Amino acid sequence: MKKTIMLSVALFVITPLAAQASCESVRDAISQKIVQNGVPESGFKLDIVPNDQVGQAGGQVVGHCENDSQKIVYTRFSEGDAPAANVSQ
């Protein structure tokens, strides 16, 4: 009986931790989807920003991570505006 209770408690605690993806893995998955939709890798950037800095990021929020404490902000570039690196943090 004690083993069953301990196993249940362990699963209850571990499950939410495993379900939360890292910001980098979420950003990479979003980046792959954008590229698959025909946007070149040099044509956009994805920034990971804290919730309180989303207003200054100047892009569109396309995802969240770290238990919704960080946002992933998408910025698309015009043809001459692309930076040297397409994915930043």
PDB file with one MODEL, atoms N, CA, C and O in Angstrom:
MODEL        1
ATOM      1  N   MET A   1       0.822  -1.189   0.000  1.00  0.00           N
ATOM      2  CA  MET A   1       0.000   0.000   0.000  1.00  0.00           C
ATOM      3  C   MET A   1       0.866   1.253   0.000  1.00  0.00           C
ATOM      4  O   MET A   1       0.595   2.193  -0.748  1.00  0.00           O
ATOM      5  N   LYS A   2       1.920   1.277   0.843  1.00  0.00           N
ATOM      6  CA  LYS A   2       2.797   2.443   0.894  1.00  0.00           C
ATOM      7  C   LYS A   2       3.517   2.655  -0.433  1.00  0.00           C
ATOM      8  O   LYS A   2       3.703   3.793  -0.864  1.00  0.00           O
ATOM      9  N   LYS A   3       3.922   1.568  -1.084  1.00  0.00           N
ATOM     10  CA  LYS A   3       4.604   1.691  -2.370  1.00  0.00           C
ATOM     11  C   LYS A   3       3.684   2.313  -3.409  1.00  0.00           C
ATOM     12  O   LYS A   3       4.123   3.135  -4.213  1.00  0.00           O
ATOM     13  N   THR A   4       2.434   1.935  -3.399  1.00  0.00           N
ATOM     14  CA  THR A   4       1.464   2.485  -4.342  1.00  0.00           C
ATOM     15  C   THR A   4       1.267   3.975  -4.111  1.00  0.00           C
ATOM     16  O   THR A   4       1.215   4.755  -5.062  1.00  0.00           O
ATOM     17  N   ILE A   5       1.160   4.362  -2.867  1.00  0.00           N
ATOM     18  CA  ILE A   5       0.982   5.784  -2.542  1.00  0.00           C
ATOM     19  C   ILE A   5       2.226   6.575  -2.938  1.00  0.00           C
ATOM     20  O   ILE A   5       2.120   7.650  -3.528  1.00  0.00           O
ATOM     21  N   MET A   6       3.399   6.045  -2.616  1.00  0.00           N
ATOM     22  CA  MET A   6       4.640   6.745  -2.958  1.00  0.00           C
ATOM     23  C   MET A   6       4.803   6.868  -4.472  1.00  0.00           C
ATOM     24  O   MET A   6       5.242   7.908  -4.963  1.00  0.00           O
ATOM     25  N   LEU A   7       4.455   5.827  -5.207  1.00  0.00           N
ATOM     26  CA  LEU A   7       4.539   5.874  -6.661  1.00  0.00           C
ATOM     27  C   LEU A   7       3.574   6.907  -7.224  1.00  0.00           C
ATOM     28  O   LEU A   7       3.922   7.655  -8.138  1.00  0.00           O
ATOM     29  N   SER A   8       2.382   6.949  -6.688  1.00  0.00           N
ATOM     30  CA  SER A   8       1.394   7.937  -7.135  1.00  0.00           C
ATOM     31  C   SER A   8       1.866   9.358  -6.868  1.00  0.00           C
ATOM     32  O   SER A   8       1.726  10.234  -7.722  1.00  0.00           O
ATOM     33  N   VAL A   9       2.417   9.584  -5.703  1.00  0.00           N
ATOM     34  CA  VAL A   9       2.927  10.915  -5.362  1.00  0.00           C
ATOM     35  C   VAL A   9       4.095  11.284  -6.277  1.00  0.00           C
ATOM     36  O   VAL A   9       4.177  12.417  -6.751  1.00  0.00           O
ATOM     37  N   ALA A  10       4.984  10.347  -6.522  1.00  0.00           N
ATOM     38  CA  ALA A  10       6.127  10.615  -7.397  1.00  0.00           C
ATOM     39  C   ALA A  10       5.674  10.965  -8.808  1.00  0.00           C
ATOM     40  O   ALA A  10       6.195  11.903  -9.411  1.00  0.00           O
ATOM     41  N   LEU A  11       4.718  10.228  -9.334  1.00  0.00           N
ATOM     42  CA  LEU A  11       4.202  10.526 -10.673  1.00  0.00           C
ATOM     43  C   LEU A  11       3.498  11.874 -10.712  1.00  0.00           C
ATOM     44  O   LEU A  11       3.595  12.602 -11.699  1.00  0.00           O
ATOM     45  N   PHE A  12       2.803  12.200  -9.654  1.00  0.00           N
ATOM     46  CA  PHE A  12       2.098  13.484  -9.575  1.00  0.00           C
ATOM     47  C   PHE A  12       3.085  14.648  -9.602  1.00  0.00           C
ATOM     48  O   PHE A  12       2.803  15.691 -10.192  1.00  0.00           O
ATOM     49  N   VAL A  13       4.232  14.471  -8.968  1.00  0.00           N
ATOM     50  CA  VAL A  13       5.235  15.535  -8.911  1.00  0.00           C
ATOM     51  C   VAL A  13       6.055  15.604 -10.200  1.00  0.00           C
ATOM     52  O   VAL A  13       6.354  16.699 -10.677  1.00  0.00           O
ATOM     53  N   ILE A  14       6.415  14.476 -10.763  1.00  0.00           N
ATOM     54  CA  ILE A  14       7.295  14.429 -11.928  1.00  0.00           C
ATOM     55  C   ILE A  14       6.582  14.815 -13.219  1.00  0.00           C
ATOM     56  O   ILE A  14       7.196  15.446 -14.080  1.00  0.00           O
ATOM     57  N   THR A  15       5.336  14.467 -13.382  1.00  0.00           N
ATOM     58  CA  THR A  15       4.622  14.700 -14.637  1.00  0.00           C
ATOM     59  C   THR A  15       4.631  16.160 -15.078  1.00  0.00           C
ATOM     60  O   THR A  15       4.956  16.415 -16.238  1.00  0.00           O
ATOM     61  N   PRO A  16       4.300  17.126 -14.241  1.00  0.00           N
ATOM     62  CA  PRO A  16       4.343  18.522 -14.707  1.00  0.00           C
ATOM     63  C   PRO A  16       5.746  18.980 -15.090  1.00  0.00           C
ATOM     64  O   PRO A  16       5.900  19.794 -16.002  1.00  0.00           O
ATOM     65  N   LEU A  17       6.760  18.475 -14.416  1.00  0.00           N
ATOM     66  CA  LEU A  17       8.125  18.860 -14.743  1.00  0.00           C
ATOM     67  C   LEU A  17       8.526  18.350 -16.117  1.00  0.00           C
ATOM     68  O   LEU A  17       9.210  19.053 -16.862  1.00  0.00           O
ATOM     69  N   ALA A  18       8.119  17.159 -16.458  1.00  0.00           N
ATOM     70  CA  ALA A  18       8.446  16.592 -17.757  1.00  0.00           C
ATOM     71  C   ALA A  18       7.651  17.249 -18.872  1.00  0.00           C
ATOM     72  O   ALA A  18       8.124  17.313 -20.007  1.00  0.00           O
ATOM     73  N   ALA A  19       6.468  17.733 -18.579  1.00  0.00           N
ATOM     74  CA  ALA A  19       5.609  18.321 -19.603  1.00  0.00           C
ATOM     75  C   ALA A  19       6.076  19.705 -20.030  1.00  0.00           C
ATOM     76  O   ALA A  19       5.759  20.138 -21.138  1.00  0.00           O
ATOM     77  N   GLN A  20       6.814  20.404 -19.193  1.00  0.00           N
ATOM     78  CA  GLN A  20       7.269  21.745 -19.527  1.00  0.00           C
ATOM     79  C   GLN A  20       8.538  21.661 -20.363  1.00  0.00           C
ATOM     80  O   GLN A  20       9.573  21.182 -19.899  1.00  0.00           O
ATOM     81  N   ALA A  21       8.443  22.127 -21.585  1.00  0.00           N
ATOM     82  CA  ALA A  21       9.587  22.088 -22.476  1.00  0.00           C
ATOM     83  C   ALA A  21      10.505  23.274 -22.206  1.00  0.00           C
ATOM     84  O   ALA A  21      10.073  24.317 -21.717  1.00  0.00           O
ATOM     85  N   SER A  22      11.769  23.093 -22.533  1.00  0.00           N
ATOM     86  CA  SER A  22      12.701  24.204 -22.382  1.00  0.00           C
ATOM     87  C   SER A  22      12.409  25.259 -23.443  1.00  0.00           C
ATOM     88  O   SER A  22      11.842  24.959 -24.493  1.00  0.00           O
ATOM     89  N   CYS A  23      12.794  26.472 -23.161  1.00  0.00           N
ATOM     90  CA  CYS A  23      12.548  27.562 -24.110  1.00  0.00           C
ATOM     91  C   CYS A  23      13.258  27.308 -25.440  1.00  0.00           C
ATOM     92  O   CYS A  23      12.721  27.618 -26.503  1.00  0.00           O
ATOM     93  N   GLU A  24      14.455  26.749 -25.377  1.00  0.00           N
ATOM     94  CA  GLU A  24      15.199  26.501 -26.602  1.00  0.00           C
ATOM     95  C   GLU A  24      14.508  25.458 -27.477  1.00  0.00           C
ATOM     96  O   GLU A  24      14.463  25.611 -28.697  1.00  0.00           O
ATOM     97  N   SER A  25      13.975  24.412 -26.875  1.00  0.00           N
ATOM     98  CA  SER A  25      13.305  23.386 -27.677  1.00  0.00           C
ATOM     99  C   SER A  25      12.008  23.911 -28.277  1.00  0.00           C
ATOM    100  O   SER A  25      11.663  23.561 -29.406  1.00  0.00           O
ATOM    101  N   VAL A  26      11.286  24.746 -27.535  1.00  0.00           N
ATOM    102  CA  VAL A  26      10.062  25.349 -28.071  1.00  0.00           C
ATOM    103  C   VAL A  26      10.417  26.296 -29.209  1.00  0.00           C
ATOM    104  O   VAL A  26       9.770  26.279 -30.256  1.00  0.00           O
ATOM    105  N   ARG A  27      11.447  27.126 -29.009  1.00  0.00           N
ATOM    106  CA  ARG A  27      11.885  28.064 -30.049  1.00  0.00           C
ATOM    107  C   ARG A  27      12.309  27.313 -31.309  1.00  0.00           C
ATOM    108  O   ARG A  27      11.958  27.718 -32.417  1.00  0.00           O
ATOM    109  N   ASP A  28      13.060  26.223 -31.150  1.00  0.00           N
ATOM    110  CA  ASP A  28      13.506  25.445 -32.302  1.00  0.00           C
ATOM    111  C   ASP A  28      12.334  24.824 -33.051  1.00  0.00           C
ATOM    112  O   ASP A  28      12.332  24.799 -34.282  1.00  0.00           O
ATOM    113  N   ALA A  29      11.340  24.323 -32.325  1.00  0.00           N
ATOM    114  CA  ALA A  29      10.161  23.734 -32.968  1.00  0.00           C
ATOM    115  C   ALA A  29       9.378  24.791 -33.741  1.00  0.00           C
ATOM    116  O   ALA A  29       8.913  24.529 -34.850  1.00  0.00           O
ATOM    117  N   ILE A  30       9.229  25.973 -33.167  1.00  0.00           N
ATOM    118  CA  ILE A  30       8.523  27.058 -33.858  1.00  0.00           C
ATOM    119  C   ILE A  30       9.305  27.481 -35.090  1.00  0.00           C
ATOM    120  O   ILE A  30       8.717  27.726 -36.143  1.00  0.00           O
ATOM    121  N   SER A  31      10.617  27.567 -34.970  1.00  0.00           N
ATOM    122  CA  SER A  31      11.467  27.943 -36.096  1.00  0.00           C
ATOM    123  C   SER A  31      11.318  26.957 -37.252  1.00  0.00           C
ATOM    124  O   SER A  31      11.223  27.367 -38.409  1.00  0.00           O
ATOM    125  N   GLN A  32      11.297  25.670 -36.948  1.00  0.00           N
ATOM    126  CA  GLN A  32      11.120  24.654 -37.987  1.00  0.00           C
ATOM    127  C   GLN A  32       9.784  24.821 -38.696  1.00  0.00           C
ATOM    128  O   GLN A  32       9.714  24.690 -39.918  1.00  0.00           O
ATOM    129  N   LYS A  33       8.730  25.106 -37.952  1.00  0.00           N
ATOM    130  CA  LYS A  33       7.409  25.292 -38.562  1.00  0.00           C
ATOM    131  C   LYS A  33       7.390  26.511 -39.477  1.00  0.00           C
ATOM    132  O   LYS A  33       6.781  26.475 -40.547  1.00  0.00           O
ATOM    133  N   ILE A  34       8.050  27.583 -39.065  1.00  0.00           N
ATOM    134  CA  ILE A  34       8.089  28.793 -39.887  1.00  0.00           C
ATOM    135  C   ILE A  34       8.840  28.517 -41.186  1.00  0.00           C
ATOM    136  O   ILE A  34       8.393  28.919 -42.260  1.00  0.00           O
ATOM    137  N   VAL A  35       9.979  27.833 -41.093  1.00  0.00           N
ATOM    138  CA  VAL A  35      10.762  27.496 -42.282  1.00  0.00           C
ATOM    139  C   VAL A  35       9.966  26.566 -43.200  1.00  0.00           C
ATOM    140  O   VAL A  35      10.018  26.718 -44.420  1.00  0.00           O
ATOM    141  N   GLN A  36       9.236  25.614 -42.634  1.00  0.00           N
ATOM    142  CA  GLN A  36       8.415  24.705 -43.441  1.00  0.00           C
ATOM    143  C   GLN A  36       7.290  25.437 -44.158  1.00  0.00           C
ATOM    144  O   GLN A  36       6.779  24.949 -45.166  1.00  0.00           O
ATOM    145  N   ASN A  37       6.900  26.603 -43.648  1.00  0.00           N
ATOM    146  CA  ASN A  37       5.871  27.406 -44.307  1.00  0.00           C
ATOM    147  C   ASN A  37       6.454  28.331 -45.367  1.00  0.00           C
ATOM    148  O   ASN A  37       5.739  29.178 -45.903  1.00  0.00           O
ATOM    149  N   GLY A  38       7.731  28.185 -45.677  1.00  0.00           N
ATOM    150  CA  GLY A  38       8.324  28.916 -46.785  1.00  0.00           C
ATOM    151  C   GLY A  38       9.087  30.178 -46.435  1.00  0.00           C
ATOM    152  O   GLY A  38       9.554  30.872 -47.338  1.00  0.00           O
ATOM    153  N   VAL A  39       9.229  30.499 -45.171  1.00  0.00           N
ATOM    154  CA  VAL A  39       9.990  31.685 -44.780  1.00  0.00           C
ATOM    155  C   VAL A  39      11.458  31.268 -44.661  1.00  0.00           C
ATOM    156  O   VAL A  39      11.767  30.323 -43.935  1.00  0.00           O
ATOM    157  N   PRO A  40      12.366  31.954 -45.360  1.00  0.00           N
ATOM    158  CA  PRO A  40      13.783  31.575 -45.244  1.00  0.00           C
ATOM    159  C   PRO A  40      14.310  31.835 -43.835  1.00  0.00           C
ATOM    160  O   PRO A  40      13.829  32.725 -43.134  1.00  0.00           O
ATOM    161  N   GLU A  41      15.303  31.045 -43.432  1.00  0.00           N
ATOM    162  CA  GLU A  41      15.857  31.185 -42.082  1.00  0.00           C
ATOM    163  C   GLU A  41      16.427  32.572 -41.839  1.00  0.00           C
ATOM    164  O   GLU A  41      16.436  33.047 -40.704  1.00  0.00           O
ATOM    165  N   SER A  42      16.899  33.221 -42.884  1.00  0.00           N
ATOM    166  CA  SER A  42      17.459  34.565 -42.729  1.00  0.00           C
ATOM    167  C   SER A  42      16.378  35.641 -42.721  1.00  0.00           C
ATOM    168  O   SER A  42      16.684  36.824 -42.570  1.00  0.00           O
ATOM    169  N   GLY A  43      15.121  35.244 -42.882  1.00  0.00           N
ATOM    170  CA  GLY A  43      14.040  36.211 -42.981  1.00  0.00           C
ATOM    171  C   GLY A  43      13.304  36.498 -41.691  1.00  0.00           C
ATOM    172  O   GLY A  43      12.337  37.260 -41.691  1.00  0.00           O
ATOM    173  N   PHE A  44      13.738  35.903 -40.585  1.00  0.00           N
ATOM    174  CA  PHE A  44      13.047  36.128 -39.311  1.00  0.00           C
ATOM    175  C   PHE A  44      13.981  35.844 -38.151  1.00  0.00           C
ATOM    176  O   PHE A  44      15.057  35.271 -38.322  1.00  0.00           O
ATOM    177  N   LYS A  45      13.550  36.255 -36.969  1.00  0.00           N
ATOM    178  CA  LYS A  45      14.253  35.867 -35.745  1.00  0.00           C
ATOM    179  C   LYS A  45      13.219  35.574 -34.672  1.00  0.00           C
ATOM    180  O   LYS A  45      12.108  36.104 -34.694  1.00  0.00           O
ATOM    181  N   LEU A  46      13.599  34.733 -33.748  1.00  0.00           N
ATOM    182  CA  LEU A  46      12.769  34.395 -32.598  1.00  0.00           C
ATOM    183  C   LEU A  46      13.548  34.756 -31.343  1.00  0.00           C
ATOM    184  O   LEU A  46      14.654  34.261 -31.124  1.00  0.00           O
ATOM    185  N   ASP A  47      12.969  35.616 -30.527  1.00  0.00           N
ATOM    186  CA  ASP A  47      13.599  36.030 -29.279  1.00  0.00           C
ATOM    187  C   ASP A  47      12.835  35.453 -28.099  1.00  0.00           C
ATOM    188  O   ASP A  47      11.605  35.397 -28.113  1.00  0.00           O
ATOM    189  N   ILE A  48      13.559  35.030 -27.090  1.00  0.00           N
ATOM    190  CA  ILE A  48      12.960  34.582 -25.834  1.00  0.00           C
ATOM    191  C   ILE A  48      13.065  35.755 -24.867  1.00  0.00           C
ATOM    192  O   ILE A  48      14.163  36.193 -24.524  1.00  0.00           O
ATOM    193  N   VAL A  49      11.913  36.256 -24.433  1.00  0.00           N
ATOM    194  CA  VAL A  49      11.902  37.438 -23.568  1.00  0.00           C
ATOM    195  C   VAL A  49      11.023  37.183 -22.345  1.00  0.00           C
ATOM    196  O   VAL A  49      10.042  36.445 -22.429  1.00  0.00           O
ATOM    197  N   PRO A  50      11.368  37.789 -21.215  1.00  0.00           N
ATOM    198  CA  PRO A  50      10.504  37.690 -20.034  1.00  0.00           C
ATOM    199  C   PRO A  50       9.162  38.370 -20.302  1.00  0.00           C
ATOM    200  O   PRO A  50       9.073  39.278 -21.128  1.00  0.00           O
ATOM    201  N   ASN A  51       8.139  37.931 -19.610  1.00  0.00           N
ATOM    202  CA  ASN A  51       6.794  38.478 -19.811  1.00  0.00           C
ATOM    203  C   ASN A  51       6.751  39.993 -19.698  1.00  0.00           C
ATOM    204  O   ASN A  51       6.044  40.647 -20.464  1.00  0.00           O
ATOM    205  N   ASP A  52       7.488  40.557 -18.763  1.00  0.00           N
ATOM    206  CA  ASP A  52       7.414  42.000 -18.555  1.00  0.00           C
ATOM    207  C   ASP A  52       8.135  42.819 -19.624  1.00  0.00           C
ATOM    208  O   ASP A  52       8.058  44.047 -19.610  1.00  0.00           O
ATOM    209  N   GLN A  53       8.834  42.160 -20.548  1.00  0.00           N
ATOM    210  CA  GLN A  53       9.539  42.867 -21.614  1.00  0.00           C
ATOM    211  C   GLN A  53       8.939  42.620 -22.991  1.00  0.00           C
ATOM    212  O   GLN A  53       9.521  43.022 -23.998  1.00  0.00           O
ATOM    213  N   VAL A  54       7.796  41.971 -23.047  1.00  0.00           N
ATOM    214  CA  VAL A  54       7.177  41.647 -24.331  1.00  0.00           C
ATOM    215  C   VAL A  54       6.833  42.913 -25.107  1.00  0.00           C
ATOM    216  O   VAL A  54       6.963  42.937 -26.331  1.00  0.00           O
ATOM    217  N   GLY A  55       6.398  43.959 -24.420  1.00  0.00           N
ATOM    218  CA  GLY A  55       6.029  45.203 -25.089  1.00  0.00           C
ATOM    219  C   GLY A  55       7.191  45.853 -25.817  1.00  0.00           C
ATOM    220  O   GLY A  55       6.989  46.480 -26.857  1.00  0.00           O
ATOM    221  N   GLN A  56       8.397  45.720 -25.296  1.00  0.00           N
ATOM    222  CA  GLN A  56       9.567  46.314 -25.932  1.00  0.00           C
ATOM    223  C   GLN A  56      10.162  45.428 -27.020  1.00  0.00           C
ATOM    224  O   GLN A  56      11.031  45.880 -27.765  1.00  0.00           O
ATOM    225  N   ALA A  57       9.720  44.193 -27.127  1.00  0.00           N
ATOM    226  CA  ALA A  57      10.314  43.251 -28.074  1.00  0.00           C
ATOM    227  C   ALA A  57      10.021  43.626 -29.524  1.00  0.00           C
ATOM    228  O   ALA A  57      10.824  43.336 -30.411  1.00  0.00           O
ATOM    229  N   GLY A  58       8.898  44.256 -29.770  1.00  0.00           N
ATOM    230  CA  GLY A  58       8.597  44.735 -31.110  1.00  0.00           C
ATOM    231  C   GLY A  58       8.216  43.670 -32.114  1.00  0.00           C
ATOM    232  O   GLY A  58       8.405  43.875 -33.313  1.00  0.00           O
ATOM    233  N   GLY A  59       7.697  42.560 -31.681  1.00  0.00           N
ATOM    234  CA  GLY A  59       7.282  41.510 -32.597  1.00  0.00           C
ATOM    235  C   GLY A  59       5.985  40.884 -32.137  1.00  0.00           C
ATOM    236  O   GLY A  59       5.279  41.422 -31.284  1.00  0.00           O
ATOM    237  N   GLN A  60       5.685  39.731 -32.724  1.00  0.00           N
ATOM    238  CA  GLN A  60       4.452  39.017 -32.409  1.00  0.00           C
ATOM    239  C   GLN A  60       4.773  37.823 -31.512  1.00  0.00           C
ATOM    240  O   GLN A  60       5.690  37.057 -31.806  1.00  0.00           O
ATOM    241  N   VAL A  61       4.034  37.663 -30.433  1.00  0.00           N
ATOM    242  CA  VAL A  61       4.223  36.520 -29.542  1.00  0.00           C
ATOM    243  C   VAL A  61       3.690  35.276 -30.245  1.00  0.00           C
ATOM    244  O   VAL A  61       2.523  35.217 -30.634  1.00  0.00           O
ATOM    245  N   VAL A  62       4.568  34.278 -30.402  1.00  0.00           N
ATOM    246  CA  VAL A  62       4.183  33.046 -31.093  1.00  0.00           C
ATOM    247  C   VAL A  62       4.297  31.814 -30.204  1.00  0.00           C
ATOM    248  O   VAL A  62       3.993  30.705 -30.645  1.00  0.00           O
ATOM    249  N   GLY A  63       4.732  31.991 -28.954  1.00  0.00           N
ATOM    250  CA  GLY A  63       4.842  30.853 -28.054  1.00  0.00           C
ATOM    251  C   GLY A  63       5.219  31.302 -26.658  1.00  0.00           C
ATOM    252  O   GLY A  63       5.511  32.474 -26.418  1.00  0.00           O
ATOM    253  N   HIS A  64       5.208  30.353 -25.749  1.00  0.00           N
ATOM    254  CA  HIS A  64       5.598  30.623 -24.370  1.00  0.00           C
ATOM    255  C   HIS A  64       6.297  29.402 -23.811  1.00  0.00           C
ATOM    256  O   HIS A  64       6.169  28.300 -24.345  1.00  0.00           O
ATOM    257  N   CYS A  65       7.040  29.603 -22.729  1.00  0.00           N
ATOM    258  CA  CYS A  65       7.793  28.507 -22.129  1.00  0.00           C
ATOM    259  C   CYS A  65       8.088  28.841 -20.672  1.00  0.00           C
ATOM    260  O   CYS A  65       7.691  29.892 -20.169  1.00  0.00           O
ATOM    261  N   GLU A  66       8.786  27.938 -20.007  1.00  0.00           N
ATOM    262  CA  GLU A  66       9.132  28.068 -18.592  1.00  0.00           C
ATOM    263  C   GLU A  66       7.919  28.426 -17.749  1.00  0.00           C
ATOM    264  O   GLU A  66       7.902  29.425 -17.030  1.00  0.00           O
ATOM    265  N   ASN A  67       6.910  27.581 -17.862  1.00  0.00           N
ATOM    266  CA  ASN A  67       5.675  27.743 -17.092  1.00  0.00           C
ATOM    267  C   ASN A  67       5.031  29.105 -17.348  1.00  0.00           C
ATOM    268  O   ASN A  67       4.517  29.744 -16.431  1.00  0.00           O
ATOM    269  N   ASP A  68       5.068  29.532 -18.596  1.00  0.00           N
ATOM    270  CA  ASP A  68       4.472  30.787 -19.072  1.00  0.00           C
ATOM    271  C   ASP A  68       5.137  32.025 -18.472  1.00  0.00           C
ATOM    272  O   ASP A  68       4.510  33.082 -18.395  1.00  0.00           O
ATOM    273  N   SER A  69       6.394  31.911 -18.048  1.00  0.00           N
ATOM    274  CA  SER A  69       7.109  33.081 -17.534  1.00  0.00           C
ATOM    275  C   SER A  69       7.937  33.762 -18.616  1.00  0.00           C
ATOM    276  O   SER A  69       8.407  34.884 -18.426  1.00  0.00           O
ATOM    277  N   GLN A  70       8.117  33.093 -19.745  1.00  0.00           N
ATOM    278  CA  GLN A  70       8.860  33.635 -20.886  1.00  0.00           C
ATOM    279  C   GLN A  70       7.981  33.536 -22.126  1.00  0.00           C
ATOM    280  O   GLN A  70       7.160  32.628 -22.247  1.00  0.00           O
ATOM    281  N   LYS A  71       8.163  34.478 -23.040  1.00  0.00           N
ATOM    282  CA  LYS A  71       7.443  34.461 -24.314  1.00  0.00           C
ATOM    283  C   LYS A  71       8.451  34.347 -25.445  1.00  0.00           C
ATOM    284  O   LYS A  71       9.595  34.786 -25.323  1.00  0.00           O
ATOM    285  N   ILE A  72       8.012  33.753 -26.544  1.00  0.00           N
ATOM    286  CA  ILE A  72       8.824  33.669 -27.750  1.00  0.00           C
ATOM    287  C   ILE A  72       8.225  34.642 -28.749  1.00  0.00           C
ATOM    288  O   ILE A  72       7.062  34.522 -29.135  1.00  0.00           O
ATOM    289  N   VAL A  73       9.040  35.615 -29.164  1.00  0.00           N
ATOM    290  CA  VAL A  73       8.572  36.710 -30.004  1.00  0.00           C
ATOM    291  C   VAL A  73       9.169  36.558 -31.401  1.00  0.00           C
ATOM    292  O   VAL A  73      10.379  36.399 -31.559  1.00  0.00           O
ATOM    293  N   TYR A  74       8.297  36.611 -32.412  1.00  0.00           N
ATOM    294  CA  TYR A  74       8.658  36.461 -33.824  1.00  0.00           C
ATOM    295  C   TYR A  74       8.787  37.834 -34.466  1.00  0.00           C
ATOM    296  O   TYR A  74       7.901  38.678 -34.336  1.00  0.00           O
ATOM    297  N   THR A  75       9.899  38.046 -35.159  1.00  0.00           N
ATOM    298  CA  THR A  75      10.105  39.267 -35.932  1.00  0.00           C
ATOM    299  C   THR A  75      10.520  38.854 -37.334  1.00  0.00           C
ATOM    300  O   THR A  75      11.486  38.111 -37.506  1.00  0.00           O
ATOM    301  N   ARG A  76       9.790  39.336 -38.341  1.00  0.00           N
ATOM    302  CA  ARG A  76      10.118  39.023 -39.730  1.00  0.00           C
ATOM    303  C   ARG A  76      10.821  40.222 -40.341  1.00  0.00           C
ATOM    304  O   ARG A  76      10.463  41.369 -40.075  1.00  0.00           O
ATOM    305  N   PHE A  77      11.828  39.945 -41.165  1.00  0.00           N
ATOM    306  CA  PHE A  77      12.632  40.994 -41.771  1.00  0.00           C
ATOM    307  C   PHE A  77      12.251  41.212 -43.223  1.00  0.00           C
ATOM    308  O   PHE A  77      11.791  40.300 -43.909  1.00  0.00           O
ATOM    309  N   SER A  78      12.454  42.448 -43.676  1.00  0.00           N
ATOM    310  CA  SER A  78      12.372  42.746 -45.098  1.00  0.00           C
ATOM    311  C   SER A  78      13.629  42.193 -45.751  1.00  0.00           C
ATOM    312  O   SER A  78      14.533  41.729 -45.055  1.00  0.00           O
ATOM    313  N   GLU A  79      13.699  42.234 -47.070  1.00  0.00           N
ATOM    314  CA  GLU A  79      14.830  41.604 -47.751  1.00  0.00           C
ATOM    315  C   GLU A  79      16.178  42.195 -47.384  1.00  0.00           C
ATOM    316  O   GLU A  79      17.151  41.442 -47.398  1.00  0.00           O
ATOM    317  N   GLY A  80      16.324  43.437 -47.067  1.00  0.00           N
ATOM    318  CA  GLY A  80      17.624  44.001 -46.732  1.00  0.00           C
ATOM    319  C   GLY A  80      17.882  44.125 -45.248  1.00  0.00           C
ATOM    320  O   GLY A  80      18.956  44.575 -44.851  1.00  0.00           O
ATOM    321  N   ASP A  81      16.940  43.743 -44.423  1.00  0.00           N
ATOM    322  CA  ASP A  81      17.033  43.998 -42.988  1.00  0.00           C
ATOM    323  C   ASP A  81      17.510  42.822 -42.151  1.00  0.00           C
ATOM    324  O   ASP A  81      17.605  42.953 -40.931  1.00  0.00           O
ATOM    325  N   ALA A  82      17.810  41.693 -42.748  1.00  0.00           N
ATOM    326  CA  ALA A  82      18.121  40.488 -41.977  1.00  0.00           C
ATOM    327  C   ALA A  82      19.420  40.647 -41.195  1.00  0.00           C
ATOM    328  O   ALA A  82      20.407  41.149 -41.733  1.00  0.00           O
ATOM    329  N   PRO A  83      19.433  40.221 -39.922  1.00  0.00           N
ATOM    330  CA  PRO A  83      20.668  40.269 -39.125  1.00  0.00           C
ATOM    331  C   PRO A  83      21.575  39.096 -39.463  1.00  0.00           C
ATOM    332  O   PRO A  83      21.205  38.225 -40.251  1.00  0.00           O
ATOM    333  N   ALA A  84      22.756  39.073 -38.872  1.00  0.00           N
ATOM    334  CA  ALA A  84      23.707  37.996 -39.128  1.00  0.00           C
ATOM    335  C   ALA A  84      23.204  36.663 -38.595  1.00  0.00           C
ATOM    336  O   ALA A  84      23.412  35.635 -39.240  1.00  0.00           O
ATOM    337  N   ALA A  85      22.550  36.647 -37.442  1.00  0.00           N
ATOM    338  CA  ALA A  85      22.019  35.411 -36.852  1.00  0.00           C
ATOM    339  C   ALA A  85      20.505  35.480 -36.857  1.00  0.00           C
ATOM    340  O   ALA A  85      19.925  36.516 -36.533  1.00  0.00           O
ATOM    341  N   ASN A  86      19.855  34.370 -37.227  1.00  0.00           N
ATOM    342  CA  ASN A  86      18.400  34.387 -37.343  1.00  0.00           C
ATOM    343  C   ASN A  86      17.681  34.007 -36.062  1.00  0.00           C
ATOM    344  O   ASN A  86      16.519  34.377 -35.891  1.00  0.00           O
ATOM    345  N   VAL A  87      18.317  33.290 -35.161  1.00  0.00           N
ATOM    346  CA  VAL A  87      17.658  32.869 -33.927  1.00  0.00           C
ATOM    347  C   VAL A  87      18.500  33.371 -32.770  1.00  0.00           C
ATOM    348  O   VAL A  87      19.677  33.030 -32.655  1.00  0.00           O
ATOM    349  N   SER A  88      17.900  34.177 -31.916  1.00  0.00           N
ATOM    350  CA  SER A  88      18.649  34.733 -30.795  1.00  0.00           C
ATOM    351  C   SER A  88      17.882  34.554 -29.506  1.00  0.00           C
ATOM    352  O   SER A  88      16.724  34.137 -29.495  1.00  0.00           O
ATOM    353  N   GLN A  89      18.559  34.879 -28.421  1.00  0.00           N
ATOM    354  CA  GLN A  89      17.893  34.763 -27.118  1.00  0.00           C
ATOM    355  C   GLN A  89      17.967  36.028 -26.379  1.00  0.00           C
ATOM    356  O   GLN A  89      17.461  36.121 -25.261  1.00  0.00           O
TER     357      GLN A  89
ENDMDL
END
